[in-house]
Amino acid sequence: MSSSPVPRRVIAIALLIPIGLGLLVSWFAWPAREIGPRDLPVVVAGPAPAVSGFATQLAAAKPGAFKITVLPDAAAADDALRNRDAYAAFVIGADGVTLHTASAASPAVAQALSAAAQQLGGGKAVPVVDVVAGTADDPHGAGFGSGFLPIVIASLVAGVLLSFLVGSRVPRLAGVFGYALVAGLVGSLVLVWLGLIPGSAYLAGATALFLVTLAISAAVTGLAALLGRPGVALGVLTIFLLGIPISAVAAAPQLLPQPWGMVGQLLPAGAAGTLVRSAVFFDWAGAAGALWTLVAWAVGGLVLIAIGRARMLEPSPVPAAPAAAARAQSVAA
């Protein structure tokens, strides 16, 4: 007795899903493996002769790693950190080199440069001054970075549900705005409650998260209104599968291989991390690029909702003729 042949669908599942898994694992793991400074903005501040020599030493230590700006003193260097023009500053004084960091911008960068500064100190310990620090409950920024994944997922789910369950344009628009408003208020409250952002920054965080969640949910709903189910798939693929690994929320765009670090900042997840950090820790300094990116995604999604198909995404109905024929056959039998 011969065994029945293996169905093609079984073979396809057995082959294609592992291939897809391998691609996903590679895409998600590769940016983390390749992390390292690439034209990372830093400042060297102090007297001209000493600054020139140290800047040359810093550039030679790791060619291409740093984009160096020379400033006259520590005050100017700290202003650059507060304005998000640089991630750190090497300040040269009478007692040697002091490293000024802004760990709220990127704890990963602050830690890496602190280690590098000790090597450049020539055996002498280099003091580190954190000019713009994160919160005491999240000094390494791990909680802050981890909080963005559920925000992105929830916003994708909101967009998908609005596409499948709400059938007309005006309710969809109201749903997108309503979700974003509540998500911004609740999300910022939870971040404050967990000690991941300062309590004084609650309104700034809520405003930033409103725009983040509006951009993501509107984009998915708009693509679905324009393209149907392929639009939902395109939104999830672009925002989540493509965007999350290169978002640099827990690192910095300049630590990722280029151009992927910059591409990540043009997608909602990457822009979200930059915007919220700028809003809650830097009084919106350095937020312009991320702000306009998210506005573009939000406006684009809202426009697509307005001009797209005003109907729910329902399962395709069984054609009338085949259904009638099936009923006739059952009756005849």
KANOR-V533481 format. One line per field, one symbol per residue. phi: phi as a letter, one per 40 degrees, with the letter a starting at -180 (. if undefined). A space follows every 50 residues. Layout:
BEGIN
phi=???
END
This chain:
BEGIN
phi=.cccccdccccccccccccccccccccccdcccccicbfccbbbbiddcc cccccccccccadgcbbcbcbcaccccccccccgcacabcbbbcchcbcb bbcccadccccccccccccccggccccbbccbcccccaccgccccccccc cccccccdccccccbbbbccccccccccdcccccccdcccccccgcbccc bdcccccccdccccccccccccccccbgddcccccccccccccccbcfcc badcccdccccccdccbdccccccccdcccbbfgcgcdcccccccccccd ccccccbcccaccbdcccdcccccccccccccc
END
